[in-house]
Amino acid sequence: MKTQAFALAALLATQAFADEVAFDFKDPKGVNNIVFKLDAPLESISGTTNGISGTISADPAEPEDIKGKIIVDAKTLTVPNPMMQEHMLGAEWLDTAKHPEITFEIKEVLNSKKDGNGGTADVKGIFTLKGVSKEVVVPVKVTYLPGRLADRTGGKMQGDLLVVRTNFQINRGDYGIKQGENLDKVSDVIDISLALAGAAPKK
Amino acid sequence: MKFPFRTATRLLALFILSTCLSWWWFSGADMGWTKTYITIPATDEITGISYEVKQEKFIPGVDFVALGTGLSFAIFAASFLFSKQKSQTL
């Protein structure tokens, strides 16, 4: 009887995790992108990065059950002006030599709403920039595309795609980036937009 | 052709100023910062993700104009260091 109960528990546990899929967000096509914008008197400063990696584990049937971490290689952040780029990556601003990664780690999913093959939710997580970690809540839109990895890879790989989109704001001063300084030249608020597709190849 | 050195220096300043302004004007007279690439919007057909494709292109901005103007004024000012000479060869 005891053995049977243990076997049933093991079976249920296996079933519970069977549908969880790990999506890899390293995108060789360079489509995954993060755009950041800061207001400035002459023109707003807009930059991008494609240096994104990380994994998100999700159960498409349970949108609130998402966990994982997105990592950005800070040195891949670019702005169109070379001098501005040098300053941005330098010690006074992002100090990418000492803090080479910007990360967002998912902690909890709130207010999830399922809509067809996707849904929306508020994701609570730890955002780390320039070595400073803070809890943030960001609105996320997730779209699950079952079997579409083959279309993206020309049939070389079979699997699913998970598209994650979000837009949120942070204050650079909160992360030790020239707190209270240069506010006449560039705003404190950084507007961040992410559009990422993760791939889960079928083995 | 013979130019007094002072005149030659001033012609150089004029050349730098006009080249700088012309380059900026004919590149679209961008009122922002100088850019070394532009972005072309694109959309991934499968995921629907909008992204930007970078294309290398030099777009002079107001900092380029300021640098060129400053340099030409500095050269013009330096021309006063040379005395007026009627027949100095370049």
Interface residues (C-beta under 8 A of the other chain):
Chain A: K29 G30 V31 N32 N33 V35 L42 E43 T48 T78 P80 N81 P82 M83 M84 T143 L145 R148 D151 R152 L161 V163 R165 A195 L196 A197
Chain B: M31 G32 W33 T34 K35 T36 Y37 I38 T39 D44 I46 T47 G48 I49 S50 Y51 E52 K54 I59 G61 V62 D63
